């Protein structure tokens, strides 16, 4: 049987059913090889030679494919129809050749289809081709660029900016967008202005209008800047009679938006469904593999002729001929050098209405959105009548304007209306019939105060749109870019908005000062265009890499002689408005408040950045870096260096609240080692009073005597609240229990802990069940652990970030945490049972011919790593 290879097992089952008994369809489970995460995997000095590695999980899949190909000799590569899919096909061929599974007479072909339906798959099998090496070379160039930037620039960050994690080629540019928007918001000065509205009565109804002229002068936005200006305008307008000076009615149309491509799908799913970009693509992948929609990584908006005809037929039968335009609508892709795609994202069958779809949950919601958008894109335009009425006073010294619109025909709006980010609602008020010259009855004249607003923070949707406008990234990268920026702790999401963290500001400031070209929008967009030229065969990929590496490596070399102190001082200057804002009294904001001599500056240590005094060690003043107003109650600047006095302890010692390098704490008395205690996580400074401080300082608390002897104590530890008896510790779910837990409950918790025994104990109920993992279906759960909450998938345990609450964690957030943890600890990846000796021997080469020869080969396979490293000098080798 001919061997057909696709990426996922779900696709494999469906396609094998379509093809019949003459084909064996296997899944590669994505990329079978990758660059090892170590220095030297890409070597510029050797004509950009690249080392590829097959990990243990992929090795098993590859062995199955290799054996199947050996048996038949016909290999059909049916991976996804984009650059990544082409690369997977190339990797498969190279890896199979390395295993000698492919012979000179082996038949290798590549087929692509845009939808997993029987007609599409069968049609693709009738049109095989060879692997498109231009697409592969574009992939190699991107992969090499990202690797070289990451593995060359990240060590520079670690040395010159301790506490920074890493820097990526495109992620750093996306982070710069977030940081610059935040700086715009901080620098924004709100401006007051007023508007005046008037109520009027006409023969056929009342309406409202806005004052546009006062005292014979046309009003601009800021002409009424104060309440006094507004009162004067109200008095002037209220002293006059009005008539209709002119009425203008104009027909207007609104046309439907084109069907979805990747970026617009992510934007609309964010606006309408609240989905993150990564979650949107995960759900869309499921819909694609199940045959509900066409391929979801695309930057094209065109539709196949047969798809247009099917959509028009659905419109005519379901909504009527009046909703069908005379000719099909044709949409053209606006993206420069659109390479990723083929068709727009659409339902594979227009007649499969969402109400009849056998879907549920997120898949049903996303399919409904895709179906409506696709059908609406071929519907008739909506028609309106827009009316503008000019209202003039008898002496022509004051004027109002009223606008409204009437929907005459809803057209595509009956099915779908595109969402918008941060846009005001269009004025859709309907005006009564007005006649030119008609006298009006004046009602109340009302002033309204306004303030200009800063630009809004980016949502995932608006960030994707902005990156697309700038030409940064491609359809397959948007979701991962946003995820990586958050996973590295450079930005966080709050109420749907992306907010850069202070460590993100530090990294951006460093890159802008020392690697400015790398984070320039035009440079990144230009590099994307050059990569697209490689895709179309117009540019040489190694020449592109050489040009980039020459300049980039020179910039890296120039930073080697930089002193950390000089780097930090330059960043101090760049971030001064944020970290050291001007004081109201005009004094130096960087003057140390403790010694009055040293200068405050950003410093770095083992635990990241903080603010310290230049007069160290004589002066030991420190405060956290970038504690914002409102975080932990009040800003660190609100507390003096000696702390805030809360009161006196029973022994007469002063109890103070302070903010140190690692956050707020309470202290009793002074001296070399005074008693100190930190409030639990989530408790703000405002909540810490004398009574609470004394409770904290009294820990550990004696709960009572254990029935078996010995004391039971409760306290707050590094990893949360707990009770302790001898060497047994049991976690408490709430820190408040530390002060209230009784003896019986404490004994019970400790008994449960002991019952589990050392190491792995009895099964513990998860804090939250997230569902099956998309890769293997194994459960993904949020668990409570000794060191805090974590997310568990098989043998992979990933600690939750401090800012993420266990009950709020979603599968979308969990997957990248698990992936990062699995990548960092390959031995802990959820793996199938150990392969038998024969399978292991087969992975290393051909199966042994005799039993005697099998033993040493199998033994050797057990002692070697299950990785195959293949060095490739060129894409063609």
CORLINUR-V380137 format. One record per helix or strand of 3 or more residues. SS is the DSSP state (@ for helix, = for strand). FROM is the first residue (numbers start at 1). LEN is the number of residues. If there is no record, write none. Layout:
# CORLINUR-V380137
ss=SS from=FROM len=LEN
ss=SS from=FROM len=LEN
This chain:
# CORLINUR-V380137
ss== from=2 len=5
ss=@ from=9 len=11
ss== from=23 len=5
ss=@ from=44 len=3
ss== from=49 len=6
ss=@ from=56 len=17
ss== from=74 len=4
ss=@ from=83 len=16
ss== from=107 len=4
ss=@ from=118 len=8
ss=@ from=133 len=28
ss=@ from=171 len=17
ss== from=192 len=11
ss== from=205 len=10
ss=@ from=227 len=12
ss== from=242 len=13
ss=@ from=262 len=12
ss=@ from=277 len=13
ss=@ from=305 len=15
ss=@ from=321 len=3
ss=@ from=354 len=3
ss=@ from=361 len=16
ss== from=382 len=12
ss== from=399 len=11
ss=@ from=411 len=4
ss== from=439 len=13
ss=@ from=460 len=11
ss=@ from=478 len=10
ss== from=491 len=4
ss== from=497 len=4
ss=@ from=502 len=13
ss=@ from=516 len=4
ss=@ from=521 len=15
ss=@ from=541 len=19
ss=@ from=564 len=16
ss== from=599 len=7
ss== from=608 len=6
ss== from=622 len=3
ss=@ from=636 len=3
ss== from=644 len=5
ss== from=654 len=7
ss== from=663 len=6
ss== from=675 len=3
ss=@ from=685 len=3
ss=@ from=690 len=9
ss== from=701 len=5
ss== from=711 len=7
ss== from=720 len=6
ss== from=728 len=4
ss=@ from=735 len=5
ss=@ from=743 len=14
ss== from=768 len=5
ss== from=779 len=5
ss== from=790 len=4
ss== from=796 len=4
ss=@ from=806 len=3
ss=@ from=811 len=14
ss=@ from=826 len=3
ss=@ from=837 len=8
ss=@ from=851 len=13
ss== from=868 len=5
